[in-house]
Structures are given as C-alpha cells and as structure tokens.
Amino acid sequence: MKKMSVALAVSLLSLAGTAAAQSTGVTMSTDPAKAADIEQRAQMLQDAQDKQSAMKMEMPGHKAKHPHHGAKASGASAAQ
C-alpha cells in the first residue's frame, strides 16, 4: 500500500509540474507597444533568414569562377 501511495504522489507531482510549465508558455497582451515590438523582432528574424539563404545561394557560384587544375594545364599546352 505504501508503494502505491508513493507512486500516486509522484504521478500527481509530475502532472502538476507539467501543467505549470504549459501554462507559462504563451501569453496574450493587448498592449500596442508590445505587439509592435514583437512584430519588429519577427521582421528582423525574417530579414536575417533571407540574408543567410541569399548568401548560401551565392557560395556555389563563387567556387565555379575558379578554374580546375586540369584546365590550367590544358590551357597552357594549347597556348604553346
């Protein structure tokens, strides 16, 4: 009986902890200043993500500008 009551107490405590953690996740505010701040942060994050993806798109093109070692040798022999 004692083991069952300990198990029940642990279960209840874990459920209470889970409920408390979930209740603090999302809050609602009607303050226009807070809403504007959140929208500004979201826009900044979006701009940063766009900039990173644009930089990734440029990287493969940068590597393609350099000739391969084999191309240099064949170009040098063709000039002579």
C-alpha positions as CSV (number, residue, x, y, z in Angstrom):
1,M,0.0,0.0,0.0
2,K,2.9,2.3,0.8
3,K,4.5,1.8,-2.6
4,M,1.2,2.6,-4.3
5,S,0.7,5.8,-2.4
6,V,4.3,6.9,-3.2
7,A,3.8,6.1,-6.9
8,L,0.5,8.1,-6.9
9,A,2.2,11.1,-5.2
10,V,5.0,11.1,-7.7
11,S,2.5,10.9,-10.6
12,L,0.5,13.8,-9.2
13,L,3.5,15.9,-8.7
14,S,4.8,15.3,-12.2
15,L,1.3,16.1,-13.7
16,A,1.3,19.3,-11.6
17,G,4.7,20.3,-12.9
18,T,3.7,19.6,-16.5
19,A,0.6,21.7,-16.1
20,A,2.6,24.6,-14.6
21,A,5.1,24.5,-17.4
22,Q,2.5,24.6,-20.1
23,S,0.6,27.4,-18.6
24,T,3.5,29.8,-18.7
25,G,4.3,29.3,-22.4
26,V,2.0,31.7,-24.4
27,T,0.6,34.9,-23.0
28,M,-1.8,37.3,-24.6
29,S,-1.3,41.1,-24.4
30,T,-3.4,44.0,-25.7
31,D,-0.6,46.5,-25.3
32,P,0.1,48.0,-28.7
33,A,3.8,48.7,-27.9
34,K,4.4,45.1,-27.1
35,A,2.7,44.0,-30.3
36,A,4.8,46.4,-32.3
37,D,8.0,45.2,-30.6
38,I,7.2,41.6,-31.4
39,E,6.3,42.4,-35.0
40,Q,9.6,44.3,-35.3
41,R,11.6,41.3,-33.9
42,A,9.8,38.9,-36.3
43,Q,10.6,41.1,-39.2
44,M,14.3,41.3,-38.2
45,L,14.4,37.5,-37.9
46,Q,12.8,37.1,-41.3
47,D,15.3,39.6,-42.8
48,A,18.2,37.7,-41.2
49,Q,17.0,34.4,-42.6
50,D,16.5,35.8,-46.1
51,K,20.1,37.2,-46.0
52,Q,21.5,33.9,-44.9
53,S,19.7,32.0,-47.6
54,A,20.9,34.6,-50.2
55,M,24.5,34.1,-49.0
56,K,24.2,30.4,-49.4
57,M,22.9,30.8,-52.9
58,E,26.0,32.9,-53.8
59,M,28.5,30.5,-52.4
60,P,28.3,27.8,-55.1
61,G,28.7,30.4,-57.8
62,H,31.9,31.7,-56.1
63,K,33.5,28.3,-56.4
64,A,32.6,27.9,-60.1
65,K,34.7,31.0,-61.0
66,H,38.0,29.3,-60.2
67,P,39.3,27.0,-63.0
68,H,40.3,23.5,-62.1
69,H,43.9,22.4,-62.1
70,G,43.4,20.2,-65.1
71,A,42.0,23.2,-67.1
72,K,45.1,25.3,-66.4
73,A,47.4,22.5,-67.7
74,S,45.4,22.0,-70.9
75,G,45.2,25.8,-71.4
76,A,48.9,26.2,-71.0
77,S,49.8,23.4,-73.5
78,A,47.3,24.8,-76.0
79,A,48.9,28.2,-76.0
80,Q,52.4,26.8,-76.8
